[in-house]
Amino acid sequence: MKTALISDIHGNLEALQTVLADIREQQVPRIFCLGDIVGYGPNPRECLDEVIRSCDFTILGNHDEATLFDPDGFNPVALQAVYWTRDQLEQAGSNATQANKRWDFLGELPRQHSEDNLLFVHGSAREPTNEYVFPEDVYKRPKLEAIFNRVTQYCFQGHTHIPGVFTHDFDFITPDECDYEFQLGSEKALVNVGSVGQPRDEDPRSCYTIFDSETNQLQFRRLSYAYDETARKIYSIEQLHDSLGDRLKAGR
């Protein structure tokens, strides 16, 4: 079965709608979200509603967690965005039922999900919500060994916003390097599925991944979206720093 793996939407409605439309065109029957639906972006409520409607399973991300509880370890720009996001979700408006549904959904999200030999997290197999696994960690063998030891075969993750595959022999393969398709084998692998709403690999296009569990084939999908519109919304909100809009145009 094919599964679309999306992550790190960060309140970017234009990007999310573009990705969901592509998933429908690709006729992928399942969608898993690996967290960070909210944070940074201007449309947290709308993105939550889309994920609730569209995704078959969703993992808790660190920004989702920060919106629910006291944020820890966030820089000033991210922290201000967390507080603004929380205020947006607390404003029930005329539809208190929908507002409560969003809070209940966030509050019930698990930190990880397993299916047979597959593990789905936001951060890492060692620390599902908050640990970053960066491409340069291939030079930190003890760290990667500790993470790989917690994986049965494949682990799918997000959090860094940098798509690619960490191989069992401690290499990192970017989508460009594998022509956007990668054949997983019998060896263990960590797969970062990329970011829908805030790419950070110097490519401003949205990224998500399709995994075929019958063939173990990965496909990285890159999609252009109206990032200027998302940035315009951010610039119009005083509590969201302009840098959050600027970075969308540069993919950083």
C-alpha positions in Angstrom: 0.0 0.0 0.0 1.1 3.5 -0.8 1.2 6.1 2.0 1.8 9.8 1.7 4.0 11.1 4.5 3.7 14.8 5.3 5.4 16.8 8.0 6.2 20.3 9.3 3.2 22.1 7.8 3.7 25.0 10.2 0.4 26.8 9.6 1.1 27.2 5.8 -2.3 26.7 4.2 -1.2 27.4 0.7 1.5 24.8 0.8 -0.7 22.2 2.6 -3.5 22.6 0.0 -1.1 22.2 -2.8 0.3 19.0 -1.3 -3.1 17.5 -0.5 -4.2 18.2 -4.1 -1.1 16.4 -5.4 -1.7 13.4 -3.1 -5.2 13.1 -4.6 -3.8 13.3 -8.1 -1.3 10.6 -7.3 -4.2 8.5 -5.9 -2.4 7.7 -2.7 -4.9 6.0 -0.4 -3.4 7.0 3.0 -1.9 10.1 4.5 0.2 10.1 7.7 1.2 13.5 9.2 4.5 13.4 11.2 3.7 16.6 13.2 4.2 20.3 13.5 0.9 21.2 12.0 1.1 24.6 13.6 3.8 27.1 14.6 5.4 29.9 12.5 2.7 30.2 9.9 -0.4 32.4 9.6 -3.2 29.7 9.3 -3.0 27.3 12.3 -6.7 26.8 12.6 -7.3 26.1 8.9 -4.3 23.7 8.7 -5.5 21.8 11.7 -8.9 21.5 10.1 -7.4 20.2 6.9 -5.3 17.6 8.7 -8.2 16.4 10.8 -10.2 15.9 7.6 -7.5 14.4 5.4 -5.0 12.5 7.5 -5.4 8.9 8.5 -2.9 9.2 11.3 -1.0 12.1 12.9 2.0 12.3 15.2 2.7 15.1 17.8 5.3 17.6 16.8 7.3 19.8 19.1 5.4 23.0 18.0 2.1 21.2 18.5 3.3 20.2 22.0 4.5 23.8 22.7 1.0 25.1 21.8 -0.5 22.8 24.3 2.0 23.2 27.1 4.8 25.5 28.3 7.3 25.9 25.4 10.8 24.8 26.2 14.0 25.7 24.3 12.4 28.0 21.7 14.1 31.0 20.3 12.4 34.4 20.7 10.9 34.4 17.2 9.6 30.8 17.5 8.3 31.5 21.0 6.3 34.6 20.0 4.8 32.5 17.1 3.8 29.8 19.6 2.0 32.3 21.8 0.2 33.9 18.8 -0.8 30.4 17.6 -2.2 29.6 21.0 -4.2 32.8 21.0 -5.6 31.9 17.6 -6.8 28.5 18.7 -8.3 30.0 21.9 -10.5 32.3 19.9 -13.5 30.2 19.4 -15.5 32.8 17.6 -18.9 31.6 16.5 -17.9 27.9 16.4 -16.9 26.8 19.8 -17.4 23.1 18.8 -14.8 23.3 16.1 -12.4 25.1 18.4 -12.8 22.4 21.0 -12.3 19.8 18.4 -8.9 21.3 17.4 -7.7 21.3 21.0 -9.0 17.7 21.6 -7.2 16.6 18.5 -3.9 18.1 19.5 -4.2 16.8 23.0 -4.7 13.2 21.9 -1.8 13.0 19.4 0.6 10.2 20.1 4.4 10.7 20.0 5.0 7.7 17.7 3.3 5.1 15.7 4.5 1.6 14.7 3.3 -0.7 11.9 5.2 -4.0 11.6 8.8 -3.0 10.9 8.0 0.7 10.4 8.3 3.5 12.9 6.8 6.9 12.5 8.0 9.8 14.7 8.5 13.6 14.5 12.0 13.9 15.8 13.9 10.6 16.1 13.5 7.0 17.2 15.4 7.8 20.4 13.4 10.9 21.3 10.2 11.0 19.2 9.3 14.7 19.6 12.3 16.8 20.1 15.6 15.3 18.8 17.0 16.6 15.6 18.8 14.3 13.2 20.7 16.5 10.8 22.6 15.4 7.6 25.9 16.3 9.3 25.1 13.8 12.0 26.6 11.2 9.7 29.9 12.4 11.2 28.5 11.7 14.7 28.6 7.9 14.6 27.7 7.2 18.3 24.6 9.4 17.9 23.4 7.6 14.8 24.3 4.2 16.1 22.1 4.9 19.2 19.2 5.9 17.0 19.6 3.1 14.6 19.6 0.6 17.5 16.0 1.7 18.3 14.8 1.0 14.7 13.6 -2.4 13.5 14.0 -1.5 9.9 12.7 1.8 8.7 12.0 5.0 10.6 10.2 7.9 9.0 10.6 11.4 10.6 10.6 15.1 10.0 11.6 18.0 12.4 14.7 19.2 10.5 12.8 20.2 7.4 15.6 18.6 5.3 14.5 15.6 3.2 16.7 12.6 2.5 17.7 9.1 3.6 20.2 8.1 6.3 21.6 4.7 5.2 22.8 1.9 7.4 26.4 2.7 6.5 26.0 6.3 7.8 25.5 8.2 4.6 22.9 10.8 3.8 21.3 10.7 0.4 19.4 13.9 -0.7 16.5 13.8 -3.1 18.6 15.4 -5.8 21.3 12.7 -5.4 18.8 9.9 -6.0 16.7 11.7 -8.6 13.8 11.9 -6.1 13.4 8.1 -5.9 15.1 5.8 -3.5 14.9 2.0 -3.2 15.0 0.9 0.4 16.5 -2.6 0.9 16.8 -5.0 3.8 19.1 -2.8 5.7 17.9 -0.2 8.3 17.2 3.3 7.1 16.0 6.6 8.5 13.9 8.7 6.1 13.3 12.4 6.6 10.1 13.1 4.6 10.8 16.9 4.2 8.6 19.9 5.1 5.3 20.9 3.6 5.3 24.4 4.9 8.8 25.6 5.6 11.5 23.8 3.6 15.1 24.4 4.8 17.2 22.8 2.1 17.4 25.9 0.0 14.6 24.8 -2.2 11.4 26.8 -1.5 9.1 24.1 -2.9 7.0 22.0 -0.6 8.2 18.5 0.0 6.5 15.3 1.0 7.2 11.6 0.5 5.3 8.6 -0.9 6.2 5.2 0.5 5.1 2.0 -1.2 5.2 -0.7 1.5 4.9 -3.5 -1.2 8.1 -2.5 -3.1 9.8 -0.4 -0.3 10.1 2.4 -2.9 10.4 6.0 -1.8 9.4 9.0 -3.9 10.2 12.5 -2.8 7.7 15.0 -4.3 8.6 18.7 -4.7 5.8 21.2 -5.4 5.7 24.9 -6.1 3.1 26.8 -4.2 2.1 30.5 -3.6 4.7 31.2 -1.0 4.4 34.9 -1.7 0.8 34.8 -0.5 1.8 33.0 2.7 4.6 35.5 3.3 2.2 38.4 2.7 -0.1 37.0 5.4 2.9 36.7 7.8 4.0 40.3 7.2 0.5 41.5 8.0 0.6 39.9 11.5 2.5 41.9 14.0 3.2 39.0 16.3 4.9 37.0 13.5 8.4 38.1 12.7 9.0 39.1 9.0 11.9 36.6 8.8 9.3 33.8 8.9 8.0 35.1 5.6 11.4 35.9 4.1 12.7 32.3 4.7 9.8 30.8 2.7 11.1 32.4 -0.5 14.6 31.1 0.1 13.8 27.7 1.4 15.9 28.1 4.6 
